[in-house]
Amino acid sequence: MSKILVIDDDVDMCLLLKRFLSKNGYEVTLAHNGKKALEELENAEPNLVLCDFRLEDIDGKELLIKIKERYPRTPVIIVTGYSDIKVAVDVMKLGAYDYVTKPLFPDEILLSIKSALQKSATKQENVATVIMPEDDSKNSTKSKTITSGQYIFSDSPEFKNILKQIDLVSPTNYSILIYGESGSGKEAIAQEIHKRSKRKDMPFVAIDCGALSKELAGSELFGHEKGSFTGALNQKIGNFEIANGGTIFLDEVANLSYDVQVALLRVVQERKMRRIGGNKDIDLDVRIIIASNERLLDAAKKGKFREDLYHRFNEFSIEVPPLRERKYDMMIFAKHFLKLTNDELSKNIKGFSPEVEAIFKTYVWPGNLRELKNVVKRATLLCDTEYIMPTVLPFEITNFTKLQFGEVSEEATSNLQVRQADPAPPVATYSAPVLPEPVFTKQLEINEHSLKGASIDAEYEMIVEALRKANYNKSKAAKILNVDRKTLYNKMKQYKQFNSDL
Ligand SMILES: Nc1ncnc2c1ncn2[C@@H]1O[C@H](COP(=O)(O)OP(=O)(O)OP(=O)(O)O)[C@@H](O)[C@H]1O
């Protein structure tokens, strides 16, 4: 039986999740704060962690880093409110397996948990993805072996331009620098270049340099000999060696420490490397593709990245535009992700309603294709109509226009300021429908014109607003409303029903 650690400072949410997950065959441990969570991780050794992003004693990002440092192989699913989506997409880069948004839908959580547990059974390291040629037995390494997904194209000018560059550079041995926002498809391009190159029958190794700890980065990249440092209990083959003959993709390369950059320069210049603690040079024939969402020359000017390394890598560069600037491609990708999810869930959702298409084109997609994929996966799961309708889209997407004009909550508005820092968000023209409130639904019959009705309405709105601000954490909502938890519960009961699904 798989063990799940649920971390949430909302005691009721924890209990609901415990009941629901236990019913579905999981053994569940609870922790209401970060400190307890780290203790439970050691005691209970869970197979998966479901972690609320906002805890009172620790920031979700900080906790995730701690969990990943100590238990890199344990998948973590982040639970987040609508106003934290951008952050949630970012924390996936720190090694979270997935994120689910509140209000929680049981089927969505179960799907994410099942797929995380399935993947973690075959996955040993989370910083490297290795795609091996099918019959390669020589390279049966410690990293995960996957089959690459289908790469799709469109005939938009932006895509044709990318494709032309892929075609041009693939047969060469040039090092390549790919620029683009998080989730915009940089790794997918690197894989496509590898598949079209002479190296296609050798491994493709992708490393997320942002997820490498400073201490272990050298060993991950170059390997180590047994006993070369405390904790080096066995010999380890590094990812450069695994990629020998093939392609290595270094994502977020500017995150590598200065020391590792020096070692990397030697590899690039001399095409040789040594394992840490080793005394033998190993010849390397590896094509290097690097990606960054920050300009490396700027990083070099700030002293964060070695300029000589930048010039070595910059033999050819590709710019991937953000999804919001690729309106034509958007629906092609949406349909592709719908098809993948239909197959995965054995469903037959035919497509997207015109309203959904309009919403997609208005939204700014801070998490780019990765976010679109998650949104389509979730919508397909929740959809019980022929076409995907706005009601199964996340709140922050259907209410994007309102959030932009500060009509929803202060918290959402402050989140929007982060989004506005992104280059050229389009001017919103679509007035999105308001989703029915799925967690907390007003059920009282109110006579619209009575004074009592008006005050009940106002009270109801205040409670909903406080719950949203508190990310549906009732203790925090009670604090905002300046009432005790019990009073809030009674009020909620009065307005009826708290997430009956869970
Ligand atoms: N042309 C494509 N065809 C099909 N799927 C794609 C394509 N481009 C990207 N994707 C999918 O979109 C998602 C995000 O892409 P990818 O991981 O390549 O982005 P990235 O820019 O490397 O992200 P990050 O910088 O955060 O690592 C992945 O699930 C990927 O499979």
The ligand as an SDF file (V2000), in Angstrom:
LIG
                    3D

 31 33  0  0  0  0  0  0  0  0999 V2000
    6.0710   21.0330  -30.4060 N   0  0  0  0  0  0  0  0  0  0  0  0
    5.5740   20.3630  -29.3550 C   0  0  0  0  0  0  0  0  0  0  0  0
    4.7770   19.3130  -29.5610 N   0  0  0  0  0  0  0  0  0  0  0  0
    4.2140   18.6450  -28.5380 C   0  0  0  0  0  0  0  0  0  0  0  0
    4.3970   18.9620  -27.2380 N   0  0  0  0  0  0  0  0  0  0  0  0
    5.2010   20.0050  -26.9740 C   0  0  0  0  0  0  0  0  0  0  0  0
    5.8380   20.7570  -28.0050 C   0  0  0  0  0  0  0  0  0  0  0  0
    6.5770   21.7430  -27.4350 N   0  0  0  0  0  0  0  0  0  0  0  0
    6.4190   21.6000  -26.1020 C   0  0  0  0  0  0  0  0  0  0  0  0
    5.5930   20.5600  -25.8320 N   0  0  0  0  0  0  0  0  0  0  0  0
    5.1630   20.1280  -24.4810 C   0  0  0  0  0  0  0  0  0  0  0  0
    4.9920   21.2820  -23.6570 O   0  0  0  0  0  0  0  0  0  0  0  0
    5.4930   21.0540  -22.3410 C   0  0  0  0  0  0  0  0  0  0  0  0
    6.5610   22.0920  -22.0000 C   0  0  0  0  0  0  0  0  0  0  0  0
    7.6430   21.9580  -22.9090 O   0  0  0  0  0  0  0  0  0  0  0  0
    9.1930   21.9200  -22.4750 P   0  0  0  0  0  0  0  0  0  0  0  0
    9.3960   21.0700  -21.2620 O   0  0  0  0  0  0  0  0  0  0  0  0
    9.9670   21.5800  -23.6910 O   0  0  0  0  0  0  0  0  0  0  0  0
    9.3780   23.4520  -22.0770 O   0  0  0  0  0  0  0  0  0  0  0  0
   10.7060   24.1770  -21.5330 P   0  0  0  0  0  0  0  0  0  0  0  0
   10.7510   25.5090  -22.1860 O   0  0  0  0  0  0  0  0  0  0  0  0
   11.8890   23.2810  -21.7060 O   0  0  0  0  0  0  0  0  0  0  0  0
   10.3340   24.3410  -20.0220 O   0  0  0  0  0  0  0  0  0  0  0  0
   11.3470   24.6650  -18.7920 P   0  0  0  0  0  0  0  0  0  0  0  0
   12.2060   25.8130  -19.1810 O   0  0  0  0  0  0  0  0  0  0  0  0
   10.4130   25.0370  -17.6870 O   0  0  0  0  0  0  0  0  0  0  0  0
   12.0820   23.3990  -18.5210 O   0  0  0  0  0  0  0  0  0  0  0  0
    6.0240   19.6300  -22.3240 C   0  0  0  0  0  0  0  0  0  0  0  0
    5.0210   18.7820  -21.7900 O   0  0  0  0  0  0  0  0  0  0  0  0
    6.2580   19.3160  -23.7990 C   0  0  0  0  0  0  0  0  0  0  0  0
    6.1180   17.9440  -24.0600 O   0  0  0  0  0  0  0  0  0  0  0  0
  1  2  1  0
  2  3  1  0
  2  7  2  0
  3  4  2  0
  4  5  1  0
  5  6  2  0
  6  7  1  0
  6 10  1  0
  7  8  1  0
  8  9  2  0
  9 10  1  0
 10 11  1  0
 11 12  1  0
 11 30  1  0
 12 13  1  0
 13 14  1  0
 13 28  1  0
 14 15  1  0
 15 16  1  0
 16 17  2  0
 16 18  1  0
 16 19  1  0
 19 20  1  0
 20 21  2  0
 20 22  1  0
 20 23  1  0
 23 24  1  0
 24 25  2  0
 24 26  1  0
 24 27  1  0
 28 29  1  0
 28 30  1  0
 30 31  1  0
M  END
$$$$
